[in-house]
């Protein structure tokens, strides 16, 4: 069981772990021990997440979201299989925590008259600087 927040926990049946050989350093171990972890979370079928959270999670997961509604996280940073499992589970929990936060609605505002005047004044100053850089004509 994976504890995300005090209210949300992910059941074991929603998580699937598979192990494979990791790439990178590890000496002779790299060819023998399956230390890389691929954690699969069935997000679309999860009863512990609301529909709004699932939508945000899908957007945040990006290409880690599969066609059948699962999130696949791969961890192969360390030589230890247990540590890689912890890293993958923590990444998943962080992703879900980010999806729990609803984005604030943006209230469209109009620029003030003073800010419009400042912008136009800056544009005019810039234009004069650029015209003064031009070729000097002989009289």
N, C-alpha and C positions, 0 to 999 in steps of 0.2 A: 504494500500500500504506500502511495506517495502523497505526502501532506504538502499541499500548495499554500493554503492559508488556514486559519483556524476553522473556517466554515467549509472549505473545499478540500476533499481528499479524492485521489484517483484510485480506483480499485485495481487489484492485480490482473483481473481478466481484461482490462482495457490496455494493459501494457504487455508488449512482447519484446524479449531481448534475444538477439542472435549475435554470435561471436565469430570473428574471422581474424585472419592474420593481419596485423597492422603493417603499414609501409613505414619506411624511415629507419632510424637507428634502433639497435637492440641486440646487436651482435649475433651470436648463433641462435639466441632465443627467437629472433624475428621469424625464422623459418619453421619453428617448432610449436610455439605457443600462440593460441588465438587470444590476443589481448584486446583487439578492437571491438567496440560494442556498437551495435545498431539497435537503437531503442525505437519501437514503433508504438504510437499512441493512437487508438481508435477515437479520434476527436469527434467525428460526425455522429457517432453512436453513443457518445458519453452522456449519461443521465445527470452527471454532476455539473455540467456547464449549460448555461442558458443559450438560446439561439443568438442573441446579440453578441455574447462572448465568443461563440463559435465563429461568427462572421468576422469579428475583429481578429481572432486567432488565425483564421484562414489568410487574411491580408498580411498579418505579421509573419506568418510562417513562410510565405513566398513559395519557392520551389521545393521546400521540404514537405509541402502538402501534396499528398498523392491524389490520384483520380478517384479512389474509393473513400476519401475523407479521412485519411490517417496522416499523422505527422511522423516523419522519419528523421531521427537525430543520430548522427554518427560521432563517436568519440574515440580517438586513438592517440591522445596526447602522451600518455604515460606508458611505462612498460607493465604496469599492474592492471590486471583485468578488473579488480574490485574498484580501483580508483577511477578507471574509465567509466564504469557503471555509475559511480557517484556523480561524475562530471556530466554524463548524459542526462541523468535524472534531474540534476540541478538546472541544466539548460532548459529542460522541458518545463520545470516549475517556474523559472524566470519568464519564459515565453507566455505561460498561462497568466502569471501575475500582471504582465504588461497588458494582456488582452482584457483583464478585468477592469482596468481603468478606462472609463468612457471619456472620449475626447470632448473638450469644452466646445460648445457651439460658438462659431465666430460671429460676432455682431458686426455687420458691415458699417463702417463709418466713412464720412466724407472729409476730405482735407479742409483745414480751416483756410480762411481768406489770407491770413498772414503767411501760412506755409506755402500757399500758391504764389504769393508775391515774392517770398524768399527764393523759391525755385526759379521763377522767371528772372529775378535779378542775377542769380548765379549763372543762368544760361546766357544772359546778356554779357556779363563779365567775361565768360569763357569765349564768347563769340568775338569780343573785341581783342582779346589776347590772340586768338587765331588769325584775325585779319591783320594785326600788326606784324605777324610772322611772315607775311607775304613778301613778294618781290618789290623792291624799292624802284620807283620810276624816276628817271632823270628828267629835269625840266628843260 
